């Protein structure tokens, strides 16, 4: 192939190392598939580097702020360079968990109650009866997430640290017990459902990226009704925000004794991890798409005006 792909990775956010891993593996897979590839460790001179590189397509393997929140997408729209994954508005909505939950609720995707408050207010007193979760409403990879258990004497005090790098306003969300399920959507089609099993209370950064932090069960061992409902809701969430390309939506499943139960949507990931052992490549592989086929499909799906 003569298509020149610039793979964006790295950046300067909390998710830099995860993005570098995704970017390197995607770049290698694209090269094996015959594309000309230039890997770019993103800094604030990105526009100049893209102007010099002159790629046909940008494969966006950035995670977190600036790479996943519509910022880079807007720059690529202005430069007229086709790019992968979701567009400006969908990316921005998905990264803002407060706004995305409003959109999900309107579309009939079940979500849990939450409030947005200043970190000083959150640290001073319980904003809702424990158990609850405190987390950034505009970041990813479960960075800066705190579970406040039912017997916690006080809210998390770590959010008052002088070296706190997150937003001053955080989300306080009802803790949802149950099983962790996730489903990928690829090109408007819901793929398989994975259950994520971890010894930790929730799928945090350590569970996601540390060796042995979690186990993936694919397909998830749930009833056909629940399996199909997860797929349906993942597609609804994808469409509610106007997402494109590949996404992954995470759910909690509060199971009842008869195998039925309630599903709650936690969030949607518009640029999920893309190493060969990450959730989306695993799910795509289960659907018959090799890692090389998956990243090639993502490149061929790229466009402006997304």
Secondary structure, 3 states (H helix, E strand, C coil): CCCEEEEEECCCCCCHHHHHHHHHHHHHHHHHCCCEEEEEECCCCHHHHHHHHCCCEEEECCCCCCCCCCHHHHHHHHHCCEECCCCHHHHHHHHCHHHHHHHHHHCCCCCCCEEEEEHHHHHHCCCCCCCEEEECCCCCCCCCCEEECCCCCCCCCHHHCCCCCCCCEEEEEECCCCEEEEEEEECCEEEEEEEEECCCCCCCHHHHHCCCCCEEEECCCCCHHHHHHHHHHHHHHHHHCCCCCEEEEEEEEEECCCCCEEEEEEEEECCCCCCCCCHHHHHHHHCCCCHHHHHHHHHHCCECCC
